[in-house]
Amino acid sequence: MSEGLAPPTANNGLLAVFERRYLLKLLVRREISARYQGTFLGLLWSYVGPLCQFFVYWFVIGRILDLHDNVENFGIHMFAGLVVVHFFTETFGAGTRSIVRNKSVVVKMPLPREMFPVASMLVSLYHVGPQLIILTIACLFYGWTPDPVGLLALLVAILVAMAWGTAAALVFSVANVFFRDFSSLVSILQMFVRFGVPMIYPFAMVHDRFGSAAQYYLLNPLADAVLLVQRAFWVGTTSDPDHIAATELPENLMVWGAGALGAGLVALVIAQLVFSRLENRIPERL
């Protein structure tokens, strides 16, 4: 009689999350509405924040402090990296807290628990849009025009951040149920992420300091994603894009990006397996 019986969340997983797209859509809408609830500007804040960030990097760091006079259009260079870094860190941070924050829903409703980290990723992806709009407008002032390779680089970069961010969120969200310390650990890791990518400094500096060993730096998938976004936007704003692409970016950048994406998909599968092994113990720990 007991054969064939299974807990209501059995055989769920990431595929089941997207099979329940209606619930996922409601959850994403709720997250976005809750973030801007009670504010006067509402969704306009998703544009105000990135615009202020761009101004700080372009004017304060690039113009007043003049820390990187050897990097042409440093504000664009840094903000291009910030787009993908912010996407990853927000997915990682919000995804880690997502199950604990929604514990009343997790305990009461038989739905795929992976839905909460995935919803956090989609909310973060929603906020990438305003950042890309501001970045595009800023680049247009420098005479930038989109090219097919650049657009492909942007797509690969976003997919890399999606895969690795969701994988990290899955593992840390279930770990955070057992030990709340993981939420604090994420804040520390986010700091290392920001300094571990060529955003505040150019990749050429890494190459100059470490020579052939710089290839190990590219094993960081987020570093590849940042460079891909810079290829999509920053390179086209410089006075000699072909020269900049050849001297300031690594060789075979698209190959590195494809490798980072492939590794991210593998990491996503492993994260799903880890999550599945532990998810049945989530209700009792909440």
Wavefront OBJ file of the C-alpha trace (Angstrom):
o trace
v 0.000 0.000 0.000
v 2.847 2.353 0.784
v 4.575 1.799 -2.543
v 4.263 4.779 -4.848
v 3.637 7.166 -1.999
v 6.027 10.103 -1.756
v 6.230 13.413 0.048
v 4.486 16.256 -1.794
v 7.777 17.880 -2.737
v 9.332 14.703 -4.136
v 10.528 14.649 -7.743
v 10.467 18.402 -7.857
v 13.597 20.371 -8.646
v 14.442 23.142 -11.062
v 12.397 21.675 -13.907
v 9.329 21.527 -11.667
v 9.901 25.168 -10.717
v 9.405 26.288 -14.296
v 6.497 23.873 -14.753
v 4.806 25.963 -12.057
v 5.511 29.216 -13.848
v 2.343 30.834 -12.542
v 3.439 30.416 -8.911
v 6.942 31.547 -9.795
v 5.556 34.644 -11.492
v 3.435 35.477 -8.437
v 6.412 35.040 -6.139
v 8.608 37.313 -8.262
v 5.889 39.974 -8.409
v 5.461 39.793 -4.644
v 9.206 40.232 -4.087
v 9.393 43.237 -6.393
v 6.269 44.859 -4.924
v 7.493 44.319 -1.362
v 10.814 45.988 -2.161
v 9.175 49.240 -3.293
v 6.091 49.155 -1.087
v 5.460 52.440 0.684
v 7.904 54.411 -1.479
v 6.993 57.551 -3.416
v 9.026 56.794 -6.545
v 8.228 53.077 -6.590
v 9.918 51.233 -9.460
v 11.772 54.405 -10.442
v 14.174 53.589 -7.610
v 15.489 50.746 -9.770
v 16.805 53.481 -12.093
v 17.793 56.081 -9.491
v 20.142 53.737 -7.620
v 22.187 52.605 -10.660
v 22.269 56.165 -12.011
v 23.758 57.445 -8.751
v 26.269 54.605 -8.731
v 27.362 55.446 -12.255
v 27.760 59.117 -11.336
v 29.929 58.232 -8.333
v 32.220 55.969 -10.357
v 32.408 58.295 -13.361
v 32.776 61.633 -11.568
v 34.275 60.942 -8.154
v 36.657 58.088 -8.945
v 37.293 58.804 -12.613
v 37.343 62.606 -12.592
v 38.104 63.935 -9.100
v 40.383 61.204 -7.745
v 41.667 60.335 -11.222
v 42.759 56.936 -9.942
v 42.790 55.294 -13.335
v 43.916 57.874 -15.846
v 45.455 55.003 -17.817
v 42.017 53.424 -18.326
v 40.035 55.193 -21.008
v 36.436 55.930 -19.964
v 37.016 54.406 -16.539
v 33.429 55.068 -15.433
v 32.084 52.892 -18.255
v 34.750 50.264 -17.577
v 33.760 49.995 -13.922
v 30.001 50.266 -14.312
v 30.003 47.554 -17.001
v 31.617 45.224 -14.489
v 29.289 46.346 -11.730
v 26.232 45.250 -13.722
v 27.182 41.577 -13.680
v 28.793 41.693 -10.224
v 25.689 43.254 -8.680
v 23.503 40.682 -10.432
v 25.516 37.813 -8.974
v 25.883 39.222 -5.449
v 22.210 40.149 -5.186
v 21.181 36.687 -6.405
v 23.624 35.058 -3.990
v 22.625 37.164 -0.992
v 18.859 37.247 -1.480
v 18.792 33.606 -2.564
v 20.640 32.513 0.584
v 17.998 34.177 2.780
v 15.019 33.224 0.597
v 13.913 29.994 2.296
v 14.268 31.285 5.855
v 12.530 34.530 4.897
v 9.593 32.588 3.406
v 9.464 29.878 6.067
v 5.691 30.191 6.595
v 5.067 29.423 2.927
v 7.752 26.729 2.756
v 6.247 24.795 5.670
v 2.590 25.070 4.657
v 2.599 24.729 0.859
v 3.723 21.651 -1.128
v 5.734 23.404 -3.804
v 9.294 23.050 -5.078
v 11.489 24.732 -2.492
v 13.989 25.588 -5.209
v 11.401 28.135 -6.309
v 12.523 30.639 -3.679
v 16.210 30.900 -4.709
v 15.138 30.924 -8.363
v 12.647 33.726 -7.683
v 15.440 35.716 -6.008
v 17.558 35.261 -9.139
v 14.713 36.477 -11.367
v 14.144 39.534 -9.173
v 17.856 40.330 -9.478
v 17.648 39.794 -13.234
v 14.740 42.248 -13.355
v 16.996 44.920 -11.876
v 19.686 44.259 -14.481
v 17.393 45.889 -17.064
v 17.558 49.453 -15.664
v 21.321 49.146 -15.221
v 21.776 48.090 -18.836
v 19.579 50.965 -20.018
v 21.668 53.507 -18.096
v 24.895 51.878 -19.316
v 23.670 51.924 -22.915
v 22.699 55.601 -22.767
v 26.066 56.503 -21.243
v 27.907 54.525 -23.925
v 25.951 56.195 -26.706
v 27.376 59.545 -25.596
v 30.830 58.139 -26.334
v 29.832 57.036 -29.831
v 29.270 53.381 -28.992
v 27.399 51.199 -31.449
v 26.381 47.603 -30.719
v 28.023 44.785 -32.644
v 27.038 41.092 -32.919
v 30.087 39.814 -31.021
v 29.463 42.302 -28.223
v 25.799 41.324 -27.931
v 26.767 37.650 -27.805
v 29.344 38.463 -25.125
v 26.665 40.223 -23.067
v 24.318 37.242 -23.352
v 27.015 34.782 -22.287
v 27.975 37.017 -19.345
v 24.388 37.181 -18.072
v 23.980 33.413 -18.443
v 27.236 32.819 -16.542
v 26.061 35.009 -13.662
v 22.635 33.334 -13.705
v 24.065 29.820 -13.555
v 26.675 30.452 -10.869
v 24.432 32.773 -8.843
v 21.558 30.283 -8.801
v 23.903 27.387 -7.954
v 25.396 29.320 -5.041
v 21.929 30.413 -3.871
v 20.614 26.839 -3.913
v 23.444 25.471 -1.783
v 23.623 28.377 0.658
v 19.834 28.721 1.025
v 19.513 25.178 2.333
v 22.703 25.533 4.406
v 21.299 28.728 5.939
v 18.298 26.746 7.184
v 20.620 24.605 9.324
v 23.097 27.310 10.336
v 22.194 30.992 10.095
v 25.925 31.783 10.010
v 25.869 31.221 6.262
v 23.948 34.449 5.763
v 26.812 36.372 7.372
v 29.381 34.352 5.444
v 27.759 35.446 2.193
v 28.397 39.105 3.060
v 32.101 38.344 3.450
v 32.249 36.371 0.217
v 30.536 39.212 -1.645
v 33.401 41.529 -0.675
v 35.926 39.112 -2.164
v 33.830 38.869 -5.323
v 34.044 42.626 -5.929
v 37.820 42.668 -5.646
v 38.338 39.378 -7.445
v 37.172 40.670 -10.823
v 38.694 43.283 -13.183
v 36.210 46.012 -12.321
v 38.070 48.486 -10.096
v 41.292 47.657 -11.928
v 41.825 46.584 -15.570
v 42.698 43.062 -16.636
v 45.845 44.425 -18.300
v 47.159 45.190 -14.801
v 46.687 41.563 -13.783
v 48.505 40.434 -16.916
v 51.363 42.874 -16.317
v 51.810 41.755 -12.696
v 51.476 37.994 -13.156
v 52.305 37.349 -16.801
v 51.340 33.887 -18.032
v 49.925 33.058 -14.585
v 47.081 35.491 -15.348
v 45.327 32.616 -17.092
v 44.559 31.167 -13.657
v 42.804 34.423 -12.824
v 40.418 33.650 -15.687
v 39.357 30.448 -13.934
v 37.114 32.766 -11.919
v 33.842 32.645 -13.918
v 32.760 36.071 -12.679
v 36.012 37.593 -13.955
v 35.160 36.165 -17.374
v 31.619 37.559 -17.130
v 32.902 41.034 -16.238
v 35.332 41.001 -19.166
v 32.538 39.901 -21.501
v 30.326 42.829 -20.464
v 33.286 45.180 -20.902
v 33.762 43.716 -24.372
v 30.103 44.407 -25.095
v 30.097 48.036 -23.900
v 33.354 49.588 -22.737
v 35.543 48.526 -25.673
v 33.193 50.211 -28.142
v 33.453 53.559 -26.323
v 37.243 53.797 -26.619
v 39.117 55.685 -29.318
v 40.579 52.494 -30.842
v 38.324 49.524 -30.018
v 40.363 46.971 -31.990
v 43.564 47.933 -30.195
v 41.862 47.961 -26.791
v 40.302 44.550 -27.398
v 43.701 43.149 -28.369
v 45.707 44.689 -25.515
v 43.271 45.121 -22.602
v 41.286 41.885 -22.870
v 42.542 38.285 -22.765
v 42.872 36.190 -25.886
v 40.028 33.780 -26.670
v 37.679 35.634 -24.335
v 34.592 33.989 -25.824
v 36.151 30.556 -25.277
v 36.771 31.411 -21.626
v 33.176 32.625 -21.393
v 31.819 29.418 -22.922
v 33.910 27.402 -20.465
v 32.619 29.456 -17.532
v 29.050 28.878 -18.695
v 29.580 25.135 -19.110
v 31.146 24.896 -15.664
v 28.245 26.933 -14.269
v 25.718 24.461 -15.658
v 27.652 21.599 -14.049
v 27.709 23.543 -10.766
v 23.954 24.045 -11.089
v 23.388 20.286 -11.424
v 25.594 19.587 -8.388
v 23.800 22.289 -6.392
v 20.452 20.733 -7.296
v 21.665 17.329 -6.066
v 22.870 18.823 -2.769
v 19.606 20.685 -2.332
v 17.555 17.548 -3.041
v 19.479 15.555 -0.443
v 18.740 18.095 2.286
v 15.369 19.602 1.430
v 13.270 17.007 3.292
v 14.874 18.192 6.550
v 14.020 21.848 5.889
v 10.566 21.929 7.598
v 11.843 20.463 10.868
v 14.763 22.931 10.995
v 12.551 25.942 10.264
l 1 2 3 4 5 6 7 8 9 10 11 12 13 14 15 16 17 18 19 20 21 22 23 24 25 26 27 28 29 30 31 32 33 34 35 36 37 38 39 40 41 42 43 44 45 46 47 48 49 50 51 52 53 54 55 56 57 58 59 60 61 62 63 64 65 66 67 68 69 70 71 72 73 74 75 76 77 78 79 80 81 82 83 84 85 86 87 88 89 90 91 92 93 94 95 96 97 98 99 100 101 102 103 104 105 106 107 108 109 110 111 112 113 114 115 116 117 118 119 120 121 122 123 124 125 126 127 128 129 130 131 132 133 134 135 136 137 138 139 140 141 142 143 144 145 146 147 148 149 150 151 152 153 154 155 156 157 158 159 160 161 162 163 164 165 166 167 168 169 170 171 172 173 174 175 176 177 178 179 180 181 182 183 184 185 186 187 188 189 190 191 192 193 194 195 196 197 198 199 200 201 202 203 204 205 206 207 208 209 210 211 212 213 214 215 216 217 218 219 220 221 222 223 224 225 226 227 228 229 230 231 232 233 234 235 236 237 238 239 240 241 242 243 244 245 246 247 248 249 250 251 252 253 254 255 256 257 258 259 260 261 262 263 264 265 266 267 268 269 270 271 272 273 274 275 276 277 278 279 280 281 282 283 284 285 286
